[in-house]
């Protein structure tokens, strides 16, 4: 076990050293000197442990020749954790929080489609009359007009689905009005045939 430990220490000592740029150290010094961090440090409570704790620390941490490297490694790790924690804290407390906004919109009732268009009610009346008067209903022209009306009715349903409950697109309202106008024109032609 002791042999592996020495091999590890030798391998670690042979690793190349890295020194960061001066700009990195300047940034760290600047961030450590900023007011929010200094205020946070001043607000930390002071704590003084018992004398027995200090003596226990001194007896267990007295550096021996083998332990010097271990102590410096722990010190470097502690500094790294401290600097990382401070950087994260500064980033979180210096970034502005996004503002919360809300708005209320009023639905323009003119843009809402009617629940049941008048053309549909009129079509149902013509259809009922057509069932009683069978001669007119079987003519090719009447059937063609009926098929066109049903196609326009399907287009109306698709537009209403696209509009949803709260229509915000005037173009869809315009298209729906155009389809209803065409349906009314077809109903007029059907009524003339009867």
C-alpha positions as a Markdown table, in Angstrom:
| # | Residue | x | y | z |
|---|---|---|---|---|
| 1 | Unk | 0.0 | 0.0 | 0.0 |
| 2 | Unk | 2.8 | 2.4 | 0.9 |
| 3 | Unk | 4.6 | 1.7 | -2.4 |
| 4 | Unk | 1.5 | 2.7 | -4.5 |
| 5 | Unk | 1.2 | 5.9 | -2.5 |
| 6 | Unk | 4.8 | 6.9 | -3.3 |
| 7 | Unk | 4.2 | 6.1 | -7.0 |
| 8 | Unk | 1.1 | 8.3 | -7.0 |
| 9 | Unk | 3.0 | 11.2 | -5.4 |
| 10 | Unk | 5.8 | 10.9 | -7.9 |
| 11 | Unk | 3.4 | 10.8 | -10.8 |
| 12 | Unk | 1.5 | 13.9 | -9.5 |
| 13 | Unk | 4.8 | 15.8 | -9.1 |
| 14 | Unk | 5.6 | 15.1 | -12.8 |
| 15 | Unk | 2.4 | 16.7 | -14.0 |
| 16 | Unk | 2.9 | 20.0 | -15.9 |
| 17 | Unk | 2.0 | 23.1 | -14.0 |
| 18 | Unk | -0.6 | 25.6 | -15.4 |
| 19 | Unk | -0.7 | 29.3 | -14.5 |
| 20 | Unk | -3.8 | 31.1 | -15.7 |
| 21 | Unk | -3.6 | 34.5 | -17.4 |
| 22 | Unk | -3.3 | 37.7 | -15.4 |
| 23 | Unk | -6.8 | 38.7 | -16.7 |
| 24 | Unk | -8.3 | 35.7 | -14.9 |
| 25 | Unk | -6.7 | 36.7 | -11.6 |
| 26 | Unk | -7.8 | 40.4 | -12.1 |
| 27 | Unk | -11.4 | 39.3 | -12.7 |
| 28 | Unk | -11.4 | 37.1 | -9.5 |
| 29 | Unk | -9.8 | 39.9 | -7.4 |
| 30 | Unk | -12.4 | 42.4 | -8.8 |
| 31 | Unk | -15.3 | 40.1 | -8.1 |
| 32 | Unk | -14.0 | 39.4 | -4.6 |
| 33 | Unk | -13.8 | 43.1 | -3.9 |
| 34 | Unk | -17.4 | 43.9 | -5.0 |
| 35 | Unk | -19.8 | 45.4 | -2.5 |
| 36 | Unk | -22.5 | 42.6 | -2.5 |
| 37 | Unk | -19.8 | 40.0 | -1.6 |
| 38 | Unk | -18.3 | 42.2 | 1.1 |
| 39 | Unk | -21.7 | 42.9 | 2.6 |
| 40 | Unk | -22.5 | 39.2 | 2.6 |
| 41 | Unk | -19.2 | 38.4 | 4.3 |
| 42 | Unk | -19.8 | 41.1 | 6.9 |
| 43 | Unk | -23.3 | 39.6 | 7.6 |
| 44 | Unk | -21.8 | 36.1 | 8.3 |
| 45 | Unk | -21.9 | 35.2 | 12.0 |
| 46 | Unk | -18.6 | 34.9 | 13.9 |
| 47 | Unk | -17.9 | 31.6 | 15.6 |
| 48 | Unk | -15.0 | 30.7 | 17.8 |
| 49 | Unk | -14.6 | 27.0 | 18.6 |
| 50 | Unk | -13.4 | 25.7 | 21.9 |
| 51 | Unk | -9.6 | 25.5 | 22.6 |
| 52 | Unk | -9.9 | 21.7 | 22.6 |
| 53 | Unk | -11.0 | 21.7 | 19.0 |
| 54 | Unk | -8.0 | 23.8 | 18.0 |
| 55 | Unk | -5.6 | 21.4 | 19.7 |
| 56 | Unk | -7.3 | 18.4 | 18.1 |
| 57 | Unk | -6.8 | 20.1 | 14.7 |
| 58 | Unk | -3.2 | 20.9 | 15.4 |
| 59 | Unk | -2.3 | 17.4 | 16.5 |
| 60 | Unk | -4.0 | 15.7 | 13.5 |
| 61 | Unk | -2.8 | 18.2 | 10.9 |
| 62 | Unk | 0.8 | 18.5 | 11.8 |
| 63 | Unk | 2.6 | 18.2 | 8.5 |
| 64 | Unk | 4.9 | 15.3 | 8.1 |
| 65 | Unk | 7.2 | 15.0 | 5.2 |
| 66 | Unk | 4.7 | 12.7 | 3.4 |
| 67 | Unk | 1.7 | 14.8 | 4.2 |
| 68 | Unk | 2.8 | 18.2 | 2.9 |
| 69 | Unk | 1.6 | 17.4 | -0.6 |
| 70 | Unk | -1.7 | 16.1 | 0.7 |
| 71 | Unk | -2.3 | 19.3 | 2.7 |
| 72 | Unk | -1.4 | 21.6 | -0.2 |
| 73 | Unk | -3.8 | 19.6 | -2.4 |
| 74 | Unk | -6.6 | 20.0 | 0.1 |
| 75 | Unk | -5.9 | 23.7 | 0.4 |
| 76 | Unk | -6.0 | 24.1 | -3.3 |
| 77 | Unk | -9.3 | 22.2 | -3.5 |
| 78 | Unk | -10.8 | 24.3 | -0.7 |
| 79 | Unk | -9.7 | 27.5 | -2.5 |
| 80 | Unk | -11.2 | 26.2 | -5.7 |
| 81 | Unk | -14.5 | 25.4 | -4.0 |
| 82 | Unk | -14.6 | 28.8 | -2.3 |
| 83 | Unk | -13.9 | 30.7 | -5.5 |
| 84 | Unk | -16.5 | 28.6 | -7.5 |
| 85 | Unk | -19.1 | 29.2 | -4.8 |
| 86 | Unk | -18.4 | 32.9 | -4.7 |
| 87 | Unk | -18.6 | 33.1 | -8.5 |
| 88 | Unk | -21.9 | 31.3 | -8.6 |
| 89 | Unk | -23.3 | 33.5 | -5.8 |
| 90 | Unk | -22.2 | 36.7 | -7.7 |
| 91 | Unk | -23.7 | 35.5 | -10.9 |
| 92 | Unk | -27.0 | 34.7 | -9.3 |
| 93 | Unk | -27.3 | 37.9 | -7.3 |
| 94 | Unk | -26.1 | 40.3 | -10.1 |
| 95 | Unk | -28.3 | 39.0 | -12.9 |
| 96 | Unk | -31.6 | 40.9 | -13.1 |
| 97 | Unk | -34.7 | 38.9 | -12.8 |
| 98 | Unk | -37.1 | 39.1 | -15.7 |
| 99 | Unk | -40.1 | 41.4 | -15.1 |
| 100 | Unk | -43.5 | 39.9 | -14.7 |
| 101 | Unk | -46.1 | 41.4 | -16.9 |
| 102 | Unk | -49.7 | 40.6 | -17.6 |
| 103 | Unk | -52.4 | 42.0 | -19.8 |
| 104 | Unk | -56.2 | 41.7 | -20.2 |
| 105 | Unk | -57.7 | 41.6 | -23.6 |
| 106 | Unk | -61.3 | 42.1 | -24.4 |
| 107 | Unk | -62.9 | 40.1 | -27.1 |
| 108 | Unk | -64.6 | 42.1 | -29.8 |
| 109 | Unk | -68.0 | 40.4 | -30.2 |
| 110 | Unk | -68.2 | 41.5 | -33.8 |
| 111 | Unk | -65.3 | 39.1 | -34.6 |
| 112 | Unk | -67.1 | 36.1 | -33.0 |
| 113 | Unk | -69.1 | 33.9 | -35.4 |
| 114 | Unk | -72.8 | 33.5 | -34.7 |
| 115 | Unk | -73.7 | 30.2 | -33.0 |
| 116 | Unk | -76.0 | 29.1 | -35.8 |
| 117 | Unk | -75.8 | 31.2 | -39.0 |
| 118 | Unk | -79.1 | 32.2 | -40.6 |
| 119 | Unk | -78.2 | 30.4 | -43.8 |
| 120 | Unk | -78.2 | 27.0 | -42.0 |
| 121 | Unk | -81.7 | 27.6 | -40.6 |
| 122 | Unk | -82.9 | 28.6 | -44.1 |
| 123 | Unk | -81.3 | 25.6 | -45.6 |
| 124 | Unk | -83.0 | 23.3 | -43.2 |
| 125 | Unk | -86.4 | 24.9 | -44.1 |
| 126 | Unk | -85.7 | 24.5 | -47.8 |
| 127 | Unk | -84.6 | 20.9 | -47.2 |
| 128 | Unk | -87.9 | 20.2 | -45.3 |
| 129 | Unk | -89.9 | 21.8 | -48.1 |
| 130 | Unk | -87.9 | 19.8 | -50.7 |
| 131 | Unk | -88.8 | 16.5 | -49.0 |
| 132 | Unk | -92.5 | 17.4 | -49.3 |
| 133 | Unk | -92.1 | 18.5 | -53.0 |
| 134 | Unk | -90.1 | 15.6 | -54.5 |
| 135 | Unk | -90.2 | 16.7 | -58.1 |
| 136 | Unk | -87.9 | 19.7 | -57.6 |
| 137 | Unk | -85.5 | 17.9 | -55.4 |
| 138 | Unk | -84.6 | 15.4 | -58.0 |
| 139 | Unk | -83.6 | 17.9 | -60.7 |
| 140 | Unk | -79.8 | 17.9 | -61.5 |
| 141 | Unk | -79.5 | 21.7 | -61.0 |
| 142 | Unk | -81.0 | 21.5 | -57.5 |
| 143 | Unk | -78.7 | 18.6 | -56.5 |
| 144 | Unk | -75.7 | 20.5 | -57.8 |
| 145 | Unk | -76.7 | 23.5 | -55.7 |
| 146 | Unk | -77.3 | 21.3 | -52.7 |
| 147 | Unk | -73.8 | 19.7 | -53.1 |
| 148 | Unk | -72.2 | 23.2 | -53.4 |
| 149 | Unk | -74.0 | 24.3 | -50.3 |
| 150 | Unk | -72.8 | 21.2 | -48.4 |
| 151 | Unk | -69.2 | 21.9 | -49.5 |
| 152 | Unk | -69.5 | 25.5 | -48.3 |
| 153 | Unk | -71.0 | 24.2 | -45.0 |
| 154 | Unk | -67.9 | 22.0 | -44.5 |
| 155 | Unk | -65.7 | 25.1 | -45.2 |
| 156 | Unk | -67.7 | 27.1 | -42.6 |
| 157 | Unk | -67.1 | 24.4 | -40.0 |
| 158 | Unk | -63.3 | 24.3 | -40.8 |
| 159 | Unk | -63.1 | 28.1 | -40.5 |
| 160 | Unk | -64.9 | 28.0 | -37.1 |
| 161 | Unk | -62.6 | 25.3 | -35.8 |
| 162 | Unk | -59.6 | 27.4 | -37.0 |
| 163 | Unk | -61.0 | 30.5 | -35.3 |
| 164 | Unk | -61.6 | 28.8 | -31.9 |
| 165 | Unk | -63.4 | 30.5 | -29.1 |
| 166 | Unk | -61.4 | 33.7 | -29.2 |
| 167 | Unk | -60.8 | 34.7 | -32.7 |
| 168 | Unk | -57.9 | 37.2 | -33.1 |
| 169 | Unk | -57.5 | 37.0 | -36.8 |
| 170 | Unk | -59.6 | 39.4 | -38.9 |
| 171 | Unk | -58.7 | 37.5 | -42.1 |
| 172 | Unk | -60.6 | 34.4 | -40.8 |
| 173 | Unk | -63.6 | 36.5 | -40.1 |
| 174 | Unk | -63.4 | 38.0 | -43.6 |
| 175 | Unk | -63.2 | 34.5 | -45.1 |
| 176 | Unk | -66.1 | 33.3 | -43.0 |
| 177 | Unk | -68.2 | 36.2 | -44.1 |
| 178 | Unk | -67.4 | 35.4 | -47.8 |
| 179 | Unk | -68.4 | 31.8 | -47.3 |
| 180 | Unk | -71.7 | 32.8 | -45.7 |
| 181 | Unk | -72.3 | 35.2 | -48.6 |
| 182 | Unk | -71.8 | 32.4 | -51.1 |
| 183 | Unk | -74.1 | 30.1 | -49.1 |
| 184 | Unk | -76.8 | 32.8 | -49.1 |
| 185 | Unk | -76.4 | 33.2 | -52.9 |
| 186 | Unk | -76.8 | 29.4 | -53.4 |
| 187 | Unk | -79.9 | 29.4 | -51.1 |
| 188 | Unk | -81.5 | 32.1 | -53.2 |
| 189 | Unk | -80.9 | 30.0 | -56.3 |
| 190 | Unk | -82.4 | 27.0 | -54.6 |
| 191 | Unk | -85.4 | 29.0 | -53.5 |
| 192 | Unk | -86.0 | 30.2 | -57.1 |
| 193 | Unk | -86.1 | 26.6 | -58.3 |
| 194 | Unk | -88.8 | 25.7 | -55.8 |
